[in-house]
């Protein structure tokens, strides 16, 4: 029986324990999918300072951090202030089978895109079966 390999089995576990899953999805919504031999993660970070975006991998945990600075306007009367500011982080527990040393990251139009390749040893491969004629094996023997 074939089973499906999912290296993101504990998605958001740690972050959900700390601040709750609602805050994680509201502040850093993401999409994750597999395309061929790599996974693609899109994280919405509108208004984040590109220099503040930090992507790190430590001990099978992928962490994305970003900073959104609020406007420090003096002498203003806020009528609505709904855009969150501060430091945001999201952690994903990843399983084995990914080439975490070859992650590529780009930030375009407020979206951080991570491309995470599947490790070569985790890719399916065909094993060639060697076979020979029974007569050729016995012909090579000496008495």
Secondary structure as the mmCIF struct_conf table of DSSP 4:
data_model
#
loop_
_struct_conf.conf_type_id
_struct_conf.id
_struct_conf.beg_label_comp_id
_struct_conf.beg_label_asym_id
_struct_conf.beg_label_seq_id
_struct_conf.end_label_comp_id
_struct_conf.end_label_asym_id
_struct_conf.end_label_seq_id
TURN_TY1_P TURN_TY1_P1 UNK A 7 UNK A 9
STRN STRN1 UNK A 10 UNK A 11
TURN_TY1_P TURN_TY1_P2 UNK A 12 UNK A 12
HELX_RH_AL_P HELX_RH_AL_P1 UNK A 13 UNK A 19
HELX_RH_AL_P HELX_RH_AL_P2 UNK A 21 UNK A 27
BEND BEND1 UNK A 28 UNK A 28
STRN STRN2 UNK A 30 UNK A 35
TURN_TY1_P TURN_TY1_P3 UNK A 36 UNK A 37
STRN STRN3 UNK A 38 UNK A 44
TURN_TY1_P TURN_TY1_P4 UNK A 46 UNK A 47
HELX_RH_3T_P HELX_RH_3T_P1 UNK A 50 UNK A 52
STRN STRN4 UNK A 54 UNK A 58
TURN_TY1_P TURN_TY1_P5 UNK A 59 UNK A 60
STRN STRN5 UNK A 61 UNK A 68
HELX_LH_PP_P HELX_LH_PP_P1 UNK A 69 UNK A 71
BEND BEND2 UNK A 74 UNK A 75
BEND BEND3 UNK A 79 UNK A 79
BEND BEND4 UNK A 83 UNK A 83
STRN STRN6 UNK A 86 UNK A 93
BEND BEND5 UNK A 96 UNK A 97
STRN STRN7 UNK A 98 UNK A 98
HELX_RH_3T_P HELX_RH_3T_P2 UNK A 100 UNK A 102
STRN STRN8 UNK A 104 UNK A 108
TURN_TY1_P TURN_TY1_P6 UNK A 109 UNK A 110
STRN STRN9 UNK A 111 UNK A 117
STRN STRN10 UNK A 118 UNK A 118
HELX_LH_PP_P HELX_LH_PP_P2 UNK A 119 UNK A 119
HELX_RH_3T_P HELX_RH_3T_P3 UNK A 120 UNK A 122
BEND BEND6 UNK A 123 UNK A 123
HELX_LH_PP_P HELX_LH_PP_P3 UNK A 126 UNK A 130
HELX_RH_AL_P HELX_RH_AL_P3 UNK A 134 UNK A 139
TURN_TY1_P TURN_TY1_P7 UNK A 140 UNK A 140
#
